[in-house]
């Protein structure tokens, strides 16, 4: 039995041994480790270039590692960044004193490991040098508390193709001729505060030391608030004309847009701001321009409505105001402000209004030589000044006839001038006007232009004060003044003469103190009145005048006719010319030296309303009136074929080259010879 038990025990031991031997044939694989090694802690000085070293990291099996660095700790306000986050040995420069901690993560197909390294920086804070283009989003912090010292120094042209954010209090200095370009893929957000402005300036504080900033980005994030840009404008920025030097340029070709508020533009070698046509001011308020070599600002008039009244453009600039040109287009009405500091608009090239524009009282526009303002048919102008704050359109050089003037082509009934002064226009004819027509203000008859003109002054023109073509419409005309114009005070077509008021003043040192009139009245018009002027102004009739409607001539009105011109009262019209003993109505020649200077008056109208009382008609009969025989010369002719009618009393008919009145079968009051006075008419008083 013992022997059997021994054998069983032996068999059990043998089975255990065999089993143990089988397990040893497949031993367990050893564990493979991934180890991260961020390198030893380091000490550095502010501004020193530091190299981190993660190259001692390993995978026990030799597999390839990837690197990922992260900044886990740095001093407040530091903007230091690594040169790369994915290489074994990145670099960085500590910008502030303090501790910079970096964490390294290494990864292979066998796993991941992490390690940290600390860099302790000591020493004074110095300006960081920006010498590479900005291609990733970047925040510039205020690293130096002293606002008189720069936080950053830019040594050359820097292109920005990412989002550049600048914190309050940051000061950036530029080396000579350096520039900052915000590309069309980039943006700039520079938002300071009243206490901590953001400053872009030159290393040397002389006008025009660095080039300036150019924004080509159409990103709506672009904003400058409580920013100062100083000492730019050394040379033209890339893509700008060589003549354009400026602190800040907005690229119109890329439709750049930006908000500019509470900011200062100073000490430029040219403009404070130059905004090209096509650029967009998303906001503009409370900005200041001082000590710039050129004009405070240049902007095209499609953005003029964005300028606020409170911004200050007067402060020892080359031109204390805003240079403008271009076209005002778009829908809806916009307002062009007057500046509370008295700054002006300087018009450097022709400008066109092709939308509704309202101009605020007190605004002043000074035009360069031979430039003009055109209000086109799609637009209108509402220029409403006050007696204390007139709206002024004048020349840069205050010499008579220096700029072309204003032409209204628009038929919009909203066009209006009130308490406006237009001065020194009429250098050359406005576009579409005859070469001989020079004027401060022209209304286009072909487009049926309309305008209300009240309480306004037209002075120092190289020609007319105002020119109203036949077909144009004076919606209102009252209490206007015309003085020191080189031609007639005004020229008005006959169909608008009735809109002239008696108290407007045309008799003030003009070459001709009165109104040039010509053309015909409308045959469909109701009876109208032609005024006599209280200041003694006269009507100058430069071409034949036709009355196709009822016209009443007020006492005191005086008409001086050019040589060989005439007044025709046509069959569809009539004339009521009733003066008084003290204020006669006068029809005479422009010259009164020789009998027969102008043709005279012909009545073709059979209307029984035709009447003359206390009228003077003199120096007619230069040639026969239309439809009369060539031998018939007279002051007044009546057409027998139309059964013309006229009643004339208490009047003086004199100095004709032929008859006083030629009736010959027409209808006239029987007592015509006894109730009127006839003087020096060689052919006789009345031919019946």
Helices and strands as residue ranges (DSSP letters): H 2-24, E 34-35, E 42-45, E 49-51, E 58-59, E 66-73, E 91-93, E 98-108, E 111-122, E 128-130, E 138-140, E 152-154, E 158-160, E 163-166, E 171-174, E 179-182, E 187-191, E 198-202, E 212-215, E 223-225, E 227-230, E 246-250, E 257-261, E 264-266, E 271-275, E 280-285, E 288-290, E 295-300, G 301-306, E 319-328, E 333-336, E 344-353, E 356-359, E 364-367, E 372-375, E 380-384, E 391-395, E 405-408, E 416-418, E 420-423, E 439-443, E 450-454, E 457-459, E 464-468, E 473-478, E 481-483, E 488-493, G 494-499, E 512-520, E 528-530, E 538-547, E 550-553, E 558-561, E 566-569, E 574-578, E 585-589, E 600-603, E 611-613, E 615-618, E 634-638, G 640-642, E 645-649, E 652-654, E 659-662, E 667-668, E 677-679, E 684-687
